[in-house]
Amino acid sequence: SKKEGLTLAIIDLHYVTNDYFISHNQMIRPDQLRKIEHIPTYMVHGRYDVVCPLYMSYNMHRNLKHPMNRLHIVKAAHTYYEPEVARGCIKGLEYLGNIIQNKKTTTRKNKTRKNKTRKTRTRKTRKS
């Protein structure tokens, strides 16, 4: 609707006039990347994005050393309203959700295995 469009435009202009509340190249500086290098990331970048150059996402991707870091380049421009960007974001959420689920599952399995191992060892020592 017109009201929603106006609201989004006002919010966008607020960010533009405040330089998006970040300094120049803040997101790709090594001192900033070190803060998140331990976190798995999934970045979606539009191939035709003229607002944020692709080299910035690519450099960020290369400098984040986490083994589960992903960069997904889609045939789109800048906004998440574009179907390809939206699909990429959904894939990213699924990807990160699977990582979280696997960690929980792995952690539970490891705890169960440790408990079974302890019980078995305890029984063996009692028999001796």
N, C-alpha and C positions, 0 to 999 in steps of 0.2 A: 504494500500500500504506500501511498505518498508519505504518510506520517512515519512509517518505518524507514523509508528511504531518506527522509530528512534527518531522522535521528542518527542513522548510520553516517550520513555526511557530516553532521556536527561532531560526532565522535572522531571520525577520521581526520577532520580539520584540526581538532584539538591535538591529536598526536602529531600531525604534520607541523603545526606551528610551534610545538615543543620538541622538535627533532626526535620524535618517538621516545623521548626520555632516556636516550642513550648517547654516548659520545661517538665520534667518528671511529669506525672500525672496532668498537668496543667488543662486539661479539666474536671477532676472530683473533683478538690479541691473545698470545700464549698465556699471559697471566690470568686472563678470564677463562680460557678453555680448561686450565688446570682445575678450576673449581667444579667442573662437571665431567671430567674425563673418566670417572669411575661409574658413570651412569649410562646405561644403554640408551642410544638415541635413534630416532627414525625421522629423518628430515624429508619433506616433500618439497620439491622445487619445480616451478614451471619453466619449461625450456624457453618459452617466449616472454619471460618476465623481464620488463624493462625498468622496474622499480628496484629490485634487488638483483644485482648481477650474479649469474650462476657461479662464477669463480669464487664468490664468497662462501657459498654453501659447500662447494667442492673443497676449498681450503680448510674449512671448518671440519668437514668429514675426514679429511686426511690427517688432520692434527689431533682429532679425538682418537685415542688409542684403544678404546674399548672394543673387544672382538665382536660385539653384537651391534655395533654402530652401523646404520644403514642410511644411504642417500638414494631417494627414489625420484628420478627426473621424469616428469609427465609432460605430455603435449598440451600445455596450457600456458597461461600468463601468470598473473600475480595472486589473484583472489581465490579464496576457498569456495566462492560461489560457483566456480567453474566445475563441471562434473568430474573432470579428470583429477583435479586437485582434491575435491571432496572424496573421491574414491581412494586416492592415495592416502589421505588422512585416516580414512576408515581402515585401510590395510595396515597403516602404522599403529593404530590403536590395537588391532588384533595381534599384530606382531609383538608389541610390548606387553599386552595382556598375557600372551602365551609364555613370554619370558617369566613374568611374575608367577603364573600358575605352575610352571615347571620348577621354579625355585621352591615354592611351597611344597609341591609334591616330592621333590628330591629331598628337601629337609625332613619331611615326615618319614619318608622311606629310610633315610639314614638313621633317624632316631629309633625307628622300629627295629632295624637291623642291629643297632648297638644294644638295645634292650634284650633282644633275643640272644645275642652273643653273650651278654653278661649272665643271663639266666642259665644258659647251657654250661658255661664255665663254672658257675656256682654249683650246679648239680654234679658235674664231673668231680670237683674237688671234694664234695661231701662223700661220694662213693669211695674215694681213695682211702 
